[in-house]
Amino acid sequence: MNEPLLDNSSATALNEVAGLAVFDGVMMRSRTGFAVALRREDGRISVRQIPFAGITSRWRALRLPVVRGVSSLSEMMVLATRVLGYSSGEGDSQEADSSNGRLGVLIATSLTVMACLLLILPDTLAHLVLSNSLVEGLILGEHLREFSEADQPYLFNLTAGAFRFLILLGYILLISLNRDIREVFQYHGAEHKVVHVLEKNKQVTVDRAREESRLHPRCGTTFLALLVLITIVIYAAADALLLLYVSGYPEWPLLARKAMALGVHLALLPIVIGVAFELVKFAARQERHPVWRWVLLPGLLLQKLTTREPNDHQLEAAIVALLAALAIAPGQVEVSHWTVRGLENDESAPGYVRVSPARPAPPLLANGS
C-alpha cells in the first residue's frame, strides 16, 4: 500500500526546498514561507512558521537566469538575519526583534570582512608571491625582472584564486574549533539528510534520514566553492580586457591599477554570483553525469568540513522544520508558533514527534509516523 504523502500545501517542488542550520536548530524554506525549529533545553522543539513572499514572486525580471542568483542570495541573507534573531531571542518576540537589528549589523560587518578576505587579501598575497625573485625565476623566467599582474592576468588570477580558496578553507577550519559551531554543522548535516529523503518522494522519518548522506549538491557550501573557482576565470578575462582597452594600463602605478581592477571585480561580482548559482542548479540536476560530478566535487569535499553526522534529536528538529515549511498555504498570513516534544520525552510515542498539549499544531505534526 502506498504511504501517505506529505502535506505540501505550499506546492513546492521537491528539489526546490532550501534550508539553513542555526544555533540549536534548522530553518527550512518553501515557496510560501519558512519555518524554524529550535531544540530547547527541556528537550522540546519550538516551532515558528512564517509566511514569506520573496521579491522574486513579485518581480518576474528577478527570476531570469543569472539575475535570480543575486536575488535568491539577497533573500536568503534577509531570512538568515530573521532566523538568527529567533534563535538568539527565542521565546520572546520583542527580544527577537531587538536581536534582529544587532544581528543585521553583525552580518553586514561580517560580509564586509569576508569581502576583504576574499577579494583584497588574495590579490595582495598573489602579488607578493609572484613578485618574489625566486618564484619569478621558476615560473615566469629569469628575463622578467619585475612581475606585473597587468601583463600576466591569467597567472595572477589563478594564484589569487588559490589563495582565495585557502583562506576560505582556513576560515572554516578555524570556526569549526568552536563547540557551538560544530553543533551547527551537525544541524547542517541533518538538514541535508532530511531533504534527501524528501527529494526521493518518501515519507520523511528519522530512520530514513539517518541512512542518507550528509552532503548535498545544492548546498551553499558548494555554491561558495564554485564561486571561488569562477572568479578565477571571469576576473582573469576582465583583467585581460583592461590590458587591451585601457590606454597605458600596465604603466599605471600599482595602487592605481589595483584600484581599477578592484572596482571592476566588485562590479562583476553580481555576474559571478549569478553564474555560480546557475552552475550549481544545473550540475545538481545532472549530478550522476561524470563531468558534472567533477564540477560539484570541490563543494562536496568542502561540505565534509561544514557538516557533521547529526544525532536523532537533530534530525527530528530538521523534520519538524521541513513539515512546517511545506504546510504553509499560499493564502496564509499569520505567524504560527507552537511546541512539539521529541521521542526523548516519550519513548512509547508511535511517531518521531508528539504535539505538546499546551498548544495546538497543524495536523501534519500530530502523531506522524
Sequence and secondary structure as in RCSB ss.txt:
>XXXX:A:sequence
MNEPLLDNSSATALNEVAGLAVFDGVMMRSRTGFAVALRREDGRISVRQIPFAGITSRWRALRLPVVRGVSSLSE
MMVLATRVLGYSSGEGDSQEADSSNGRLGVLIATSLTVMACLLLILPDTLAHLVLSNSLVEGLILGEHLREFSEA
DQPYLFNLTAGAFRFLILLGYILLISLNRDIREVFQYHGAEHKVVHVLEKNKQVTVDRAREESRLHPRCGTTFLA
LLVLITIVIYAAADALLLLYVSGYPEWPLLARKAMALGVHLALLPIVIGVAFELVKFAARQERHPVWRWVLLPGL
LLQKLTTREPNDHQLEAAIVALLAALAIAPGQVEVSHWTVRGLENDESAPGYVRVSPARPAPPLLANGS
>XXXX:A:secstr
        TT   GGG EEEEETTEEEEE SSEEEEEEE TTSEEEEEEEE   HHHH GGGGSTTHHHHHHHHH
HHHHHHHHHHHHHTTT HHHHHHHHHHHHHHHHHHHHHHHIIIIIHHHHHHHHHHTSHHHIIIII TT  S  TT
T HHHHHHHHHHHHHHHHHHHHHHHTTSHHHHHHHHHHHHHHHHHHHHHTT    HHHHHTS S  TT HHHHHH
HHHHHHHHHHHHHHHHHHHHSTTGGGS HHHHHHHHHHHHHHHHHHHHHHHHHHHHHHHHTTTSHHHHHHHHHHH
HHHHHH     HHHHHHHHHHHHHHHT  TT  S EEEEEEEGGG TT SSSEEE TTS   GGGSS  
